[in-house]
Amino acid sequence: MSAKALASLLLADVNACRALETVRDAGPGGAYIAAGFVRNRVWDSFYIPRPTADSTDTDVVYFDCDDLSPAMEQQHERALIGLCPEQQWQVRNQARMHMRAGDAPYASLSDALAHWPETATAVAVRLNVHGGLDVVAPFGLDDLFAHRLRPTPAILKRDPSIFEHRVVSKGWFERWPNLTRV
């Protein structure tokens, strides 16, 4: 599947558009929305009726080597909450996440996403000034659109139990019973 199919799905969702517009207009420079915001909407679209789990958790990611302070992330969260309080915003500068993971510094947003636990979760989107969708997906979109759960090479190298814990604790197979695991 393509970025065009992803854009079609997300831009048809009024709530997704509102979150994307808020991040574009008031989020950190170069910010994207990632993780469950994208994955859940795509995987939910495979089911009728669609799962009704909460979709207000919104992970905002950006890459800024000049200010690695958590205080800046909190400032961005407050700005987003002020404009769109119905979302549960979590803003993280991926330029500092290597410290939390014990990795070497990441070179870019795409490099940081490549160190996330699952390939289908390592997808970030943002609304551009032309109303289209920019996509960062270091592993592509195939696993996302194939409804496939696969650990990233980085998580297998670091600690495969992180992936295993997420599979169980997040209840993905209960929510999406046709999900395949690789």
Secondary structure, 3 states (H helix, E strand, C coil): CCHHHHHHHHHCCHHHHHHHHHHHHHCCCCCEEECHHHHHHHHHCCCCCCCCCCCCEEEEEECCCCCCCHHHHHHHHHHHHHHCCCCEEEEEECCCHHHHHCCCCCCCHHHHHCCCCECCCCCEEEECCCCCEEEECCCCCHHHHCCEECECHHHHHHCHHHHHHHHHHCCHHHHCCCCEEC
